[in-house]
């Protein structure tokens, strides 16, 4: 460690070494607080004298904004409640040390997956951070960018506040609080005098070093608990868990023009849903029922021709009056935007028995053009429906009915969506004689409900609308979006804070993990100073190389 008055900085993100201390030693970036200001510095005065409330500096690859006005308030807060904070951050030491062990095991797991030593499909990034590296669309909306910015601000502020207050409770005043951008990576830090940090007891130093990770964990716990209790917190103003309500339908959505804001989605393929999560789960379940094995060529052919498909019990009289198939450019189409239907195996068994070996020709001959809006109102049959819809039976049509299934293109699904519009003008006029709390009544009222068929990719359907599980008890307006915004902020803050805790717990250079390892080895007293330095360097180099390999592997899975 170099001599002189130096300050240790606790940073978030990709911490960089300041140009003024490029030649200095130490395990974390070091700066000389007494060094003269370079021409690039721009200081904001506090009203006179030599005191500064803020200062900015910038170089070709590093820019920061230092805040000095918070030094005294943080010191007073830490000293006033020093006994409480010492107990609080002592608990944080135990949590942080246990977390470092868990993070190291997780790093080994991801390294084994990256090197294909361990064959496992569990994505830790998806479980912990709420996303999967297997993403094809990396675009985010302006609103999502705002959620990420706000959650990052909360998480970083909590992290740095922990370091500052933990040091203040030990009698160490912060040099400054800074916000920086190193290359392209933003972050924040709290700078302390390094000589003072070296003078405090080793366990006190551990309390300071572990405070950031501990506070990020507390933020995660607060966000998770608030999300769990949010339905009860908002109960006086909102109804939760009845039916998902549509907040917005983007112009690019395949459901644009079919659903409108404030509509309630009642069921999907006849299965009632009660939350946005059930909406996403059901669309995936329907996709799995329709395509249990997309690589099975025979299965794909059967699905297009009506086998293993969702069917309807269509009266034979209606079939006889069906429109004729038209041939346009060698492609079979239906007039008047009608849909093509064909018989399913359960209703044409006798036909196949009468003409063995020629079932495909019979299926092609028995294709009908019908109005899908009328067909979806009929009873369901076939093997493509969920068992709860057909009561476990694939064919229970009467003698004067036939089970017909729609013909669709490969890769698309046929999904029925039933919705209610309880706040439309037409429904409000009819709802006076209904029970407003009864969604069953709304689904049977023509002016309050509707049904349509979606034909396409079910994965695209799941993300095509903004849904919320909350309905306001009174007027609409901006309050309609409040629960959705709160859920997004809490969820995003949970994931960002968790990510910061894990990143700073990695055994790598320039982050909190390095300081915690150094202080922990010194506090244990098991090794000599030279042995501690060798062990520390070995752990840090190994952890840094492993982290780089895992990061490159995640980037490869995301973009390639």
C-alpha positions as CSV (number, residue, x, y, z in Angstrom):
1,X,0.0,0.0,0.0
2,X,1.4,3.4,-0.9
3,X,2.2,6.0,1.7
4,X,0.3,9.2,2.4
5,X,-3.2,10.2,2.9
6,X,-5.4,8.2,0.6
7,X,-9.1,7.4,0.5
8,X,-10.8,4.0,-0.2
9,X,-13.8,4.1,-2.5
10,X,-16.8,1.7,-2.4
11,X,-18.3,1.6,-5.9
12,X,-21.3,0.1,-7.7
13,X,-20.9,-1.3,-11.2
14,X,-17.7,-1.2,-13.2
15,X,-15.4,0.8,-10.9
16,X,-12.4,2.4,-12.6
17,X,-9.1,3.7,-11.3
18,X,-8.9,7.5,-11.2
19,X,-6.2,9.1,-13.3
20,X,-4.7,10.9,-10.3
21,X,-4.0,7.6,-8.6
22,X,-3.0,5.4,-11.6
23,X,0.3,4.8,-10.0
24,X,-0.9,4.2,-6.5
25,X,-1.1,0.8,-4.8
26,X,-4.0,-0.8,-2.9
27,X,-6.7,-3.3,-3.5
28,X,-9.4,-0.7,-4.4
29,X,-9.2,2.4,-6.5
30,X,-7.3,5.1,-4.5
31,X,-7.3,8.9,-4.9
32,X,-5.5,11.6,-3.2
33,X,-8.1,14.0,-1.8
34,X,-5.5,16.8,-1.4
35,X,-4.2,16.6,-5.0
36,X,-4.6,19.9,-7.0
37,X,-7.6,20.2,-9.3
38,X,-6.9,19.6,-12.9
39,X,-8.1,22.1,-15.6
40,X,-10.9,19.7,-16.4
41,X,-12.4,20.1,-12.9
42,X,-15.5,22.3,-12.5
43,X,-16.4,23.1,-8.8
44,X,-19.7,24.3,-7.5
45,X,-19.2,26.6,-4.6
46,X,-21.2,26.6,-1.4
47,X,-21.5,30.3,-1.1
48,X,-18.0,31.4,-0.1
49,X,-14.8,30.4,1.5
50,X,-13.0,27.2,0.6
51,X,-15.9,24.8,1.2
52,X,-17.4,23.1,-1.8
53,X,-20.8,21.3,-1.9
54,X,-20.1,19.5,-5.2
55,X,-17.4,19.1,-7.8
56,X,-17.2,17.5,-11.3
57,X,-14.3,16.1,-13.1
58,X,-13.9,14.3,-16.4
59,X,-11.3,12.6,-18.5
60,X,-11.4,10.7,-21.8
61,X,-12.8,7.5,-20.2
62,X,-14.0,8.5,-16.7
63,X,-16.3,11.2,-15.5
64,X,-17.6,11.8,-12.0
65,X,-19.7,14.2,-9.9
66,X,-18.6,14.5,-6.3
67,X,-21.1,15.6,-3.6
68,X,-19.6,16.9,-0.3
69,X,-22.8,18.3,1.2
70,X,-23.9,14.9,2.6
71,X,-20.7,14.3,4.7
72,X,-21.8,16.1,7.8
73,X,-25.5,14.8,7.9
74,X,-24.3,11.2,7.4
75,X,-21.7,11.5,10.1
76,X,-24.2,13.0,12.6
77,X,-26.8,10.3,11.8
78,X,-24.2,7.5,12.3
79,X,-22.9,8.8,15.6
80,X,-26.3,9.5,17.0
81,X,-27.5,5.9,16.5
82,X,-24.1,4.2,16.6
83,X,-25.2,1.5,19.0
84,X,-28.1,0.5,16.8
85,X,-26.2,0.6,13.6
86,X,-23.3,-1.5,14.9
87,X,-25.8,-4.3,15.8
88,X,-27.6,-3.8,12.5
89,X,-24.4,-4.1,10.4
90,X,-23.1,-6.9,12.5
91,X,-26.0,-9.0,11.3
92,X,-25.1,-7.8,7.8
93,X,-21.6,-9.3,8.2
94,X,-23.0,-12.7,8.8
95,X,-25.4,-12.4,5.9
96,X,-22.7,-11.1,3.5
97,X,-20.2,-13.8,4.4
98,X,-22.8,-16.5,3.8
99,X,-23.8,-14.8,0.6
100,X,-20.2,-14.8,-0.7
101,X,-20.1,-18.6,-0.3
102,X,-23.4,-19.0,-2.1
103,X,-22.3,-16.6,-4.9
104,X,-19.1,-18.5,-5.3
105,X,-21.0,-21.8,-5.7
106,X,-23.3,-20.2,-8.2
107,X,-20.3,-18.9,-10.1
108,X,-18.9,-22.5,-10.2
109,X,-22.3,-23.8,-11.4
110,X,-22.5,-21.2,-14.2
111,X,-18.9,-21.9,-15.2
112,X,-19.6,-25.7,-15.4
113,X,-22.6,-24.9,-17.7
114,X,-20.5,-22.5,-19.8
115,X,-17.8,-25.2,-20.3
116,X,-20.5,-27.8,-20.9
117,X,-19.1,-29.9,-18.0
118,X,-22.6,-29.8,-16.3
119,X,-25.6,-30.4,-18.6
120,X,-28.5,-28.6,-16.9
121,X,-31.2,-26.3,-18.3
122,X,-31.8,-24.3,-15.2
123,X,-30.9,-20.6,-15.9
124,X,-29.7,-18.9,-12.7
125,X,-30.0,-15.5,-14.5
126,X,-33.7,-16.2,-15.2
127,X,-34.4,-17.3,-11.6
128,X,-32.5,-14.5,-9.9
129,X,-32.7,-11.5,-12.2
130,X,-36.1,-12.1,-13.9
131,X,-34.8,-12.5,-17.4
132,X,-33.4,-15.2,-19.6
133,X,-30.2,-14.8,-21.7
134,X,-32.1,-16.5,-24.6
135,X,-33.7,-13.3,-25.8
136,X,-34.3,-12.3,-29.4
137,X,-35.8,-8.9,-28.9
138,X,-33.6,-6.7,-26.8
139,X,-35.6,-3.5,-27.4
140,X,-37.1,-1.8,-24.3
141,X,-39.8,0.9,-24.2
142,X,-39.3,4.4,-22.8
143,X,-41.5,3.4,-19.8
144,X,-39.3,0.3,-19.1
145,X,-36.2,2.5,-19.3
146,X,-37.8,4.8,-16.7
147,X,-38.5,1.8,-14.4
148,X,-34.9,0.6,-14.8
149,X,-33.5,4.1,-14.0
150,X,-35.6,4.6,-10.9
151,X,-34.9,1.1,-9.6
152,X,-31.2,1.5,-10.2
153,X,-31.3,4.9,-8.4
154,X,-33.0,3.3,-5.4
155,X,-30.7,0.2,-5.3
156,X,-27.5,2.2,-5.7
157,X,-28.6,4.8,-3.1
158,X,-29.4,2.1,-0.6
159,X,-26.1,0.4,-1.2
160,X,-23.9,3.5,-0.8
161,X,-26.0,4.8,2.2
162,X,-25.1,1.5,3.9
163,X,-21.4,2.1,3.5
164,X,-21.6,5.7,4.6
165,X,-23.7,5.1,7.7
166,X,-21.7,2.0,8.7
167,X,-18.5,4.1,8.6
168,X,-20.1,7.0,10.4
169,X,-21.1,4.7,13.3
170,X,-17.4,3.8,13.6
171,X,-16.5,7.5,13.7
172,X,-15.2,7.7,10.1
173,X,-16.5,10.6,8.0
174,X,-17.0,10.1,4.3
175,X,-14.7,12.1,2.0
176,X,-17.4,12.5,-0.6
177,X,-20.2,10.7,-2.4
178,X,-19.8,10.5,-6.2
179,X,-21.7,9.4,-9.2
180,X,-19.5,8.3,-12.1
181,X,-19.4,6.9,-15.6
182,X,-16.4,4.7,-16.4
183,X,-16.2,4.0,-20.1
184,X,-19.9,3.2,-20.7
185,X,-20.7,1.9,-17.2
186,X,-22.4,4.1,-14.7
187,X,-22.1,3.7,-11.0
188,X,-21.7,5.4,-7.6
189,X,-19.2,5.4,-4.7
190,X,-18.4,6.6,-1.3
191,X,-14.8,7.6,-0.6
192,X,-13.2,7.3,2.8
193,X,-9.7,8.1,4.2
194,X,-7.8,4.8,3.8
195,X,-5.6,5.4,6.9
196,X,-8.7,5.7,9.1
197,X,-10.1,2.5,7.7
198,X,-6.8,0.7,8.5
199,X,-6.9,2.0,12.1
200,X,-10.4,0.6,13.0
201,X,-10.7,-2.9,14.3
202,X,-11.0,-5.6,11.7
203,X,-14.6,-6.6,12.5
204,X,-15.6,-2.9,12.3
205,X,-14.0,-2.8,8.9
206,X,-16.0,-5.9,7.9
207,X,-19.2,-4.1,9.0
208,X,-18.4,-1.2,6.7
209,X,-17.4,-3.4,3.7
210,X,-20.5,-5.7,4.1
211,X,-23.0,-2.8,4.6
212,X,-23.7,-2.4,0.9
213,X,-24.6,-6.0,0.2
214,X,-26.6,-6.1,3.4
215,X,-28.7,-3.1,2.4
216,X,-29.3,-4.5,-1.1
217,X,-30.6,-7.7,0.5
218,X,-32.9,-5.6,2.8
219,X,-34.2,-3.7,-0.2
220,X,-35.0,-7.1,-1.9
221,X,-36.8,-8.2,1.2
222,X,-38.9,-5.0,1.4
223,X,-39.8,-5.2,-2.3
224,X,-40.8,-8.8,-2.0
225,X,-42.9,-8.3,1.1
226,X,-44.6,-5.2,-0.3
227,X,-45.5,-7.2,-3.5
228,X,-46.9,-9.9,-1.4
229,X,-49.0,-7.5,0.7
230,X,-49.9,-5.1,-2.2
231,X,-53.4,-6.6,-2.7
232,X,-54.3,-5.9,1.0
233,X,-52.6,-2.5,0.9
234,X,-54.7,-1.4,-2.1
235,X,-57.8,-3.2,-1.1
236,X,-59.8,-0.1,-0.1
237,X,-59.3,1.3,-3.6
238,X,-58.9,-1.7,-5.9
239,X,-60.4,-5.2,-6.4
240,X,-57.7,-7.9,-6.9
241,X,-57.8,-11.4,-8.3
242,X,-61.1,-11.3,-10.0
243,X,-60.3,-11.0,-13.7
244,X,-57.3,-9.4,-15.5
245,X,-58.1,-5.9,-16.9
246,X,-56.6,-4.5,-20.1
247,X,-54.6,-1.4,-19.6
248,X,-53.5,-0.9,-23.2
249,X,-53.3,-2.6,-26.5
250,X,-50.4,-1.4,-28.7
251,X,-51.1,-0.7,-32.4
252,X,-48.6,-3.5,-33.3
253,X,-50.5,-6.1,-31.2
254,X,-52.5,-8.8,-33.0
255,X,-55.3,-8.1,-30.6
256,X,-55.6,-4.4,-31.5
257,X,-59.1,-3.7,-32.5
258,X,-60.5,-6.7,-30.6
259,X,-59.7,-5.6,-27.0
260,X,-59.9,-2.1,-25.6
261,X,-58.6,-0.5,-22.4
262,X,-60.7,-1.5,-19.3
263,X,-61.9,-4.7,-20.9
264,X,-61.9,-7.8,-18.7
265,X,-60.5,-11.1,-20.0
266,X,-62.9,-13.8,-18.8
267,X,-61.5,-17.0,-20.3
268,X,-59.1,-18.5,-22.8
269,X,-60.3,-21.6,-24.6
270,X,-63.1,-21.9,-22.1
271,X,-60.8,-21.9,-19.1
272,X,-61.5,-19.1,-16.6
273,X,-58.5,-16.9,-15.8
274,X,-58.1,-14.6,-12.8
275,X,-54.7,-12.9,-13.2
276,X,-52.2,-11.7,-15.8
277,X,-49.9,-14.6,-14.7
278,X,-52.7,-17.1,-15.5
279,X,-53.1,-15.4,-18.9
280,X,-49.4,-16.0,-19.7
281,X,-49.4,-19.6,-18.3
282,X,-52.5,-20.6,-20.2
283,X,-51.2,-19.3,-23.5
284,X,-48.0,-21.4,-23.0
285,X,-50.1,-24.4,-21.9
286,X,-52.3,-24.1,-25.0
287,X,-49.2,-24.0,-27.2
288,X,-47.9,-27.2,-25.5
289,X,-51.3,-28.9,-26.0
290,X,-51.4,-27.9,-29.7
291,X,-47.7,-28.8,-30.4
292,X,-46.4,-31.4,-28.0
293,X,-43.6,-32.2,-30.4
294,X,-43.0,-29.6,-33.1
295,X,-40.4,-31.9,-34.8
296,X,-42.9,-34.6,-35.4
297,X,-43.7,-34.3,-39.1
298,X,-46.7,-36.7,-39.0
299,X,-48.1,-34.8,-36.0
300,X,-47.8,-31.5,-37.8
301,X,-49.6,-32.9,-40.9
302,X,-52.4,-34.3,-38.7
303,X,-52.8,-30.9,-37.0
304,X,-53.2,-29.1,-40.3
305,X,-55.8,-31.7,-41.4
306,X,-57.8,-31.6,-38.2
307,X,-56.3,-34.5,-36.2
308,X,-55.6,-33.9,-32.5
309,X,-57.2,-30.4,-32.9
310,X,-59.8,-28.3,-31.3
311,X,-63.2,-29.1,-32.8
312,X,-66.8,-28.0,-32.6
313,X,-70.1,-30.0,-32.8
314,X,-71.5,-28.5,-35.9
315,X,-75.1,-29.4,-37.0
316,X,-75.1,-31.3,-40.2
317,X,-77.7,-28.9,-41.6
318,X,-75.2,-26.0,-41.2
319,X,-72.5,-28.1,-42.9
320,X,-74.8,-28.7,-45.9
321,X,-75.3,-25.0,-46.3
322,X,-71.6,-24.2,-46.0
323,X,-69.8,-22.1,-48.6
324,X,-67.7,-23.8,-51.2
325,X,-63.9,-23.8,-51.1
326,X,-62.4,-21.4,-53.7
327,X,-59.0,-22.1,-55.4
328,X,-56.9,-18.9,-55.8
329,X,-53.4,-19.4,-57.1
330,X,-53.5,-23.0,-56.2
331,X,-54.4,-22.1,-52.6
332,X,-57.7,-23.1,-51.0
333,X,-59.5,-20.1,-49.5
334,X,-62.9,-19.3,-48.2
335,X,-65.1,-16.3,-49.2
336,X,-66.4,-13.6,-46.9
337,X,-63.5,-14.1,-44.4
338,X,-64.9,-17.5,-43.4
339,X,-62.6,-20.1,-42.0
340,X,-61.9,-23.6,-43.3
341,X,-63.0,-26.5,-41.2
342,X,-62.5,-30.3,-41.6
343,X,-63.8,-33.4,-39.9
344,X,-61.8,-34.7,-37.0
345,X,-61.0,-38.5,-36.7
346,X,-63.7,-39.2,-34.1
347,X,-66.5,-38.1,-36.4
348,X,-65.2,-39.7,-39.6
349,X,-64.2,-43.2,-38.3
350,X,-67.0,-44.8,-40.4
351,X,-65.7,-42.9,-43.4
352,X,-62.2,-44.3,-42.9
353,X,-63.5,-47.8,-42.3
354,X,-65.4,-47.6,-45.6
355,X,-62.4,-46.4,-47.5
356,X,-59.3,-47.9,-46.0
357,X,-56.0,-46.3,-47.0
358,X,-57.6,-43.2,-48.5
359,X,-58.3,-41.1,-45.4
360,X,-56.2,-38.1,-46.6
361,X,-58.2,-37.8,-49.8
362,X,-61.5,-38.0,-47.9
363,X,-60.2,-35.2,-45.5
364,X,-59.4,-33.0,-48.4
365,X,-62.8,-33.5,-50.0
366,X,-64.6,-32.8,-46.7
367,X,-63.4,-29.2,-46.1
368,X,-66.0,-26.6,-45.4
369,X,-66.1,-22.8,-45.2
370,X,-68.0,-21.6,-42.1
371,X,-68.4,-18.4,-40.1
372,X,-66.0,-18.8,-37.2
373,X,-68.0,-16.2,-35.1
374,X,-71.0,-18.6,-35.1
375,X,-69.0,-21.8,-34.8
376,X,-67.2,-20.8,-31.5
377,X,-70.6,-20.6,-29.8
378,X,-71.2,-24.3,-30.3
379,X,-70.2,-27.2,-28.1
380,X,-66.5,-28.3,-28.1
381,X,-65.1,-31.6,-29.2
382,X,-61.7,-33.0,-30.3
383,X,-58.5,-33.7,-28.5
384,X,-56.9,-30.3,-28.7
385,X,-58.9,-28.8,-25.8
386,X,-58.0,-28.8,-22.2
387,X,-59.7,-31.7,-20.4
388,X,-61.6,-29.3,-18.1
389,X,-63.4,-27.9,-21.2
390,X,-64.5,-31.2,-22.7
391,X,-65.0,-33.1,-19.4
392,X,-62.3,-35.6,-20.5
393,X,-64.2,-36.7,-23.6
394,X,-63.0,-35.9,-27.1
395,X,-66.2,-36.6,-29.0
396,X,-69.7,-36.3,-27.5
397,X,-71.5,-34.7,-30.5
398,X,-75.1,-35.9,-31.1
399,X,-76.1,-38.0,-34.2
400,X,-77.2,-34.9,-36.1
401,X,-73.9,-33.2,-35.5
402,X,-70.3,-33.6,-36.7
403,X,-67.1,-32.7,-35.0
404,X,-65.3,-30.1,-37.2
405,X,-61.9,-28.6,-36.6
406,X,-60.4,-25.5,-38.1
407,X,-57.5,-25.9,-40.6
408,X,-54.6,-23.6,-39.9
409,X,-51.1,-23.1,-40.9
410,X,-48.2,-24.8,-39.3
411,X,-46.9,-23.0,-36.2
412,X,-50.2,-21.2,-35.4
413,X,-52.7,-22.0,-32.8
414,X,-56.5,-21.5,-32.6
415,X,-57.3,-19.7,-29.3
416,X,-60.8,-18.6,-28.2
417,X,-60.8,-15.5,-26.0
418,X,-63.9,-14.4,-24.1
419,X,-64.0,-10.9,-22.7
420,X,-66.3,-8.4,-21.0
421,X,-66.7,-4.7,-21.4
422,X,-68.5,-3.7,-18.2
423,X,-67.6,-0.1,-18.5
424,X,-68.8,0.5,-22.1
425,X,-71.9,2.7,-22.6
426,X,-74.0,-0.2,-23.9
427,X,-73.1,-2.4,-20.9
428,X,-73.7,0.4,-18.4
429,X,-77.2,0.7,-19.7
430,X,-77.8,-3.1,-19.3
431,X,-75.8,-3.7,-16.1
432,X,-78.5,-1.9,-14.0
433,X,-80.5,-5.1,-14.0
434,X,-77.4,-7.3,-13.4
435,X,-75.2,-8.0,-10.4
436,X,-72.1,-6.0,-11.0
437,X,-69.9,-8.3,-9.0
438,X,-71.0,-11.4,-11.0
439,X,-68.8,-11.9,-14.0
440,X,-70.9,-14.9,-15.0
441,X,-73.8,-12.5,-15.6
442,X,-71.7,-10.2,-17.6
443,X,-70.4,-13.1,-19.8
444,X,-74.0,-13.9,-20.8
445,X,-75.1,-10.4,-21.5
446,X,-74.7,-9.5,-25.2
447,X,-74.0,-5.9,-24.6
448,X,-71.3,-6.6,-22.0
449,X,-69.3,-9.5,-23.4
450,X,-67.9,-10.8,-26.6
451,X,-65.8,-13.6,-28.0
452,X,-63.3,-13.8,-30.8
453,X,-60.7,-16.3,-32.2
454,X,-57.0,-15.6,-32.3
455,X,-55.0,-17.6,-34.9
456,X,-51.3,-17.2,-34.7
457,X,-48.3,-17.6,-32.3
458,X,-49.4,-18.1,-28.7
459,X,-46.1,-16.7,-27.4
460,X,-46.7,-13.4,-29.2
461,X,-50.2,-13.4,-27.8
462,X,-49.0,-13.6,-24.2
463,X,-47.0,-10.3,-24.5
464,X,-49.4,-8.5,-26.9
465,X,-51.4,-6.6,-24.2
466,X,-50.8,-4.8,-20.9
467,X,-52.8,-6.5,-18.2
468,X,-53.3,-5.8,-14.5
469,X,-54.9,-7.9,-11.8
470,X,-56.4,-4.8,-10.2
471,X,-59.7,-3.1,-11.0
472,X,-60.5,0.3,-9.4
473,X,-63.6,0.3,-7.2
474,X,-64.6,3.8,-8.4
475,X,-63.5,6.3,-11.1
476,X,-60.8,5.5,-13.7
477,X,-58.2,8.0,-14.7
478,X,-54.6,7.8,-13.8
479,X,-55.4,5.7,-10.8
480,X,-56.1,2.8,-13.1
481,X,-52.4,2.5,-13.8
482,X,-51.2,3.0,-10.2
483,X,-51.1,-0.8,-9.2
484,X,-49.3,-1.7,-12.5
485,X,-46.7,1.0,-12.0
486,X,-46.1,0.0,-8.3
487,X,-45.7,-3.6,-9.3
488,X,-43.3,-2.8,-12.1
489,X,-41.2,-0.5,-9.8
490,X,-41.1,-3.1,-7.0
491,X,-40.3,-6.0,-9.3
492,X,-37.6,-4.1,-11.1
493,X,-36.1,-2.8,-7.9
494,X,-36.0,-6.3,-6.5
495,X,-34.1,-7.7,-9.5
496,X,-31.7,-4.7,-9.8
497,X,-30.9,-4.7,-6.1
498,X,-30.4,-8.5,-6.1
499,X,-28.1,-8.1,-9.1
500,X,-26.0,-5.4,-7.4
501,X,-25.7,-7.6,-4.3
502,X,-24.5,-10.6,-6.3
503,X,-22.1,-8.6,-8.5
504,X,-20.5,-6.9,-5.5
505,X,-20.2,-10.3,-3.7
506,X,-18.2,-11.8,-6.6
507,X,-14.6,-12.6,-5.6
508,X,-13.2,-10.2,-8.2
509,X,-11.0,-7.1,-8.2
510,X,-12.2,-3.5,-7.6
511,X,-15.6,-4.5,-6.0
512,X,-16.8,-5.0,-2.5
513,X,-16.0,-8.7,-2.6
514,X,-12.3,-7.9,-2.7
515,X,-12.5,-5.7,0.5
516,X,-14.6,-8.3,2.3
517,X,-12.2,-11.1,1.5
518,X,-9.2,-9.0,2.5
519,X,-10.7,-8.0,5.9
520,X,-12.1,-11.5,6.5
521,X,-8.7,-13.1,6.0
522,X,-7.1,-10.6,8.2
523,X,-9.8,-11.0,10.9
524,X,-9.4,-14.8,11.0
525,X,-5.7,-14.5,12.0
526,X,-4.9,-17.9,10.5
527,X,-2.3,-16.8,8.0
528,X,0.7,-14.6,8.0
529,X,0.5,-11.2,6.1
530,X,2.5,-12.7,3.1
531,X,0.3,-15.8,3.0
532,X,-2.8,-13.7,3.2
533,X,-1.7,-11.6,0.3
534,X,-0.9,-14.7,-1.8
535,X,-4.2,-16.4,-1.0
536,X,-6.2,-13.2,-1.6
537,X,-4.5,-12.7,-5.0
538,X,-5.2,-16.3,-6.0
539,X,-8.9,-16.1,-5.1
540,X,-9.3,-12.7,-6.8
541,X,-7.6,-13.8,-10.1
542,X,-9.5,-17.1,-10.1
543,X,-12.8,-15.3,-9.5
544,X,-12.1,-12.6,-12.0
545,X,-11.2,-15.1,-14.8
546,X,-14.3,-17.3,-14.0
547,X,-16.6,-14.2,-14.0
548,X,-15.3,-13.1,-17.4
549,X,-15.8,-16.6,-18.8
550,X,-19.4,-16.8,-17.5
551,X,-20.2,-13.2,-18.7
552,X,-18.9,-14.0,-22.2
553,X,-20.9,-17.2,-22.2
554,X,-24.1,-15.3,-21.2
555,X,-23.5,-12.7,-23.9
556,X,-23.0,-15.5,-26.5
557,X,-26.3,-17.2,-25.5
558,X,-28.1,-13.9,-25.7
559,X,-26.9,-12.7,-29.1
560,X,-25.8,-15.8,-31.0
